[in-house]
Amino acid sequence: MAFGLVGAAVAQEAPPAPAPNPEQSQPAPPVETPAPAPVETPTAPAPAAEAAPATEVPAVPAMTPDQYINNPEYMLNIDLSTGGRVVVQLYPNVAPNHVERLKQLARAGFYDGIKFHRVIDGFMAQTGDPTATGQGGSQLPDLKAEFNPTPHLRGTLSMARAESEDSANSQFFIMLQPRFSLDRRYTAFGRVVSGMQYIDAIHKGEPPEVMSRMVQVSVAADNKPMPPPSMLVETVPPPVVPAPVGVDELNAPIKQ
């Protein structure tokens, strides 16, 4: 399956293989197709033919802000390899099923160690795929879309998907800069309230040469301590040192 932002020029479910541009009206091409230049729409894993159909959880009454704002049960802690903890306020009032899915996967340890496989500078950082290819997801059924008026601002969390509106599963993306063309086309369900500097430090690329990762993801109400600093570091390959050039290689051959 392949997820990304279904946009018109450059993006992915909605952040794996480059997908179409968010400003365009046409959906992004499947991940298997050649990707366009730098993506401007997050992309999601394309659903496999045998994937379970999207399921719709029974509707629940909309929550009021005083019920979820600063409520640890609706806040997510994401400890990144870029050096620290990112705190996210979830919005169960507009996307209750997506919020519950993220909490369910976080409590199961699904997101621990997963990498950011598609990161576009000035746009968004996409993660949530255990294969780090943009085509993976969880074993749970896909979700029905919960599009809502929440704007895609800097720090907004939104669910990646394939071309089908009801194909969101586990991949999500975090906005690095506003992109209002994604509004009501992707399910926004939260926003970073602290630690955005660690999101900004995520390595860029499609895919990045060095993939930053979520070391630990937990629901704040569970009071999981942050991993030690020694775990919140990147594994950067050593620089390639060119072989020295010898004198013999500098001399021109002598003709007899």
RAVEN-V12129 format. One record per backbone hydrogen bond with DSSP energy under -0.5 kcal/mol. CO is the residue of the C=O (numbers start at 1). NH is the residue of the N-H. Records with the same first field share a line. If there is no record, write none. Layout:
# RAVEN-V12129
CO->NH + NH
This chain:
# RAVEN-V12129
2->45
3->44 + 45
4->13 + 43 + 161
5->7
10->20 + 40 + 41
12->5
13->5
14->43
17->16
19->11
20->8 + 10
21->8 + 24
30->33
39->11
40->22
41->12
42->14 + 15
43->4 + 13 + 15
44->3
48->51
52->142
55->57 + 144
64->67 + 68
65->68 + 69
68->71
70->72
71->74
72->75 + 221
74->90
75->220
76->78 + 88
77->79 + 218
78->80 + 86
79->215 + 216
80->83
84->80
86->78
87->193 + 194
88->76 + 90
89->191
90->92
91->94 + 95
95->99
96->100
97->101
98->102
99->103
100->104
101->105
102->106
103->107
104->108
105->110
106->109
109->112
111->114
114->214
115->117
118->126
119->121 + 205
120->123 + 124
123->176 + 177
124->120
125->174
126->117 + 118
127->172
128->130
129->132
134->3
142->55
143->168
148->184
151->153
152->179
153->156
155->192
156->175
157->189 + 190
158->173
161->4 + 14 + 44
164->167
168->143
171->160
172->127
173->158
174->125
175->155
179->182
180->183
182->185 + 186
186->188
187->159
189->91
190->157
191->89
194->87
195->198 + 199
196->200
197->201
199->202
204->209
205->119 + 208
207->206
209->211
210->212
212->116
213->81 + 215
214->113
216->79
218->77
219->222
220->223
228->231 + 232
229->232
231->233
234->236
235->237
239->241
240->242
244->246
246->249 + 250
247->250 + 251
253->255
